Amino acid sequence: MDILTILRQDYARFPIDQSYDIYAEDVYFQDPLNRFRGVKRYRQMISFIEKWFEHPTFELYALDRVDRAITTRWALSWNTPLPWKPRITISGKSELVVNESELIVSHIDYWDCSPFDVVKQHFRG
């Protein structure tokens, strides 16, 4: 199965049963809140989302590949476990780079909003 098909399937069932074997052991990950190396740490981040966020969904709008660069457009949504259960949404894009073995060596997420905008979503009327 090619990596684009695997990514489509992972987005559809996120955060359950992700395909961590498509990532290099020392994969670089970055988003507006995190920056680290290693598939182990990446797994921990996804496990945190699965454990603490309610009803997380990842909607994939675009998935393109040019040579070793993969770009996605998406929206991540969840309910925060607060008494009023606000539904939070972050839209953005990911830029992935694969090596010659077709393993992801870099995964950088860009959000269309600021982290503060995400916090504000918890308190909108």
N, C-alpha and C positions, 0 to 999 in steps of 0.2 A: 504494500500500500504506500502511495506517495505521501510526502509530508503535508501537502495541502489538504488532502483528504483527511488525514489524521487531525490536523488543526481544526477543520470544519466540525468533525465529530467531537473534539474536546470542547469547543465553544458551545456546542449544542447541549452537552451534559454537564457543563461547568457548575460547581467545582468538583463534582463526583467523577471518580475513575479517570483521572487525567493521565496522559501518555508521557510520563517523565523520561522515558527512554529515548525520546527524540531530542533531548537536551544534552549537551556536552557536560561532563562532570564539573567543569569550572566555568559554566555559563555565567555571563555578566548580565545582571538584571538591574534596571533602573526605572523608577516612576517618580512622580512628584514627592512621594513620602519615603521611598526606600532606594538604597543603592548597595548592592552586594554581589558577591561571586559565589557560585556553587549551586548545584541542583538540589542538594539537601536543604539549603536555606530557602530555595524557591518552593519546595514541597511544604516546608513549615508555613510559609506565607499563605499558600492555598488552603492548608489545613485550618489555619486561623479563620479564614473566610468561611469555610464550611462549618466550623464549630460555632462561631459567634454571630454571623449574619443570617437572618431569616429569609428564606425564599430567594436566594441569589440567582440571577439569570444573566446570561451574557448573550446579547443579540449581535450577530455578525452581519455587517452591512456590505463589506467588501473584503476580498482576499486576493491579493495579486502577487505575482513573483516575476522578478527580472534578475536573471543570473542567480546570484546567491543572496539576493535581498528579497524578503517577503514583507509586504505591508498589509495591515488590516485596519479596517474602520469598524467600530463597535460601540455598544452601550452596555455598561454594567449597572445592574439595579439590584437592590436588596431592601429589606425592611430591617431597620435598626432595632435591637431588642430594648426599646424604651417603652414605657407604659402606653404611649400614643402610637407606637409602631410606624414611624414615618417611613415612607418609601423614598429611597435615595437613588439618584441616577447620575452616573458619570459617563459622558460620551468621550471618545478619544480615538487615538490610533496607536498601533504598535508597529515598530520597525524591528524585524528579526533578521539575523544574518546566520546563514548555514555554512558549515565548513565542507571540505571535499568529501567527507563521510556522511553528508546530509544530516548532521547534528546541529542544533541551534547553539551558537556560541555567544550570541548577544540578543537580548530582548529588552528593548527600550519602549516604555509606554509614555505617551503624551496625552494629557487631559485637555479637553476643551474648556475647562473651568479651573479655578484655583482651588487649593485645599480649603481655603476659607469659604468659598462658595458651597463646597460640600457640607461643611459644618452648618452654614445658614439654612440648608435644606431641612435640617432637623427641627427648625423652629418657624418655618413659614406657616402662615395661617390658612 
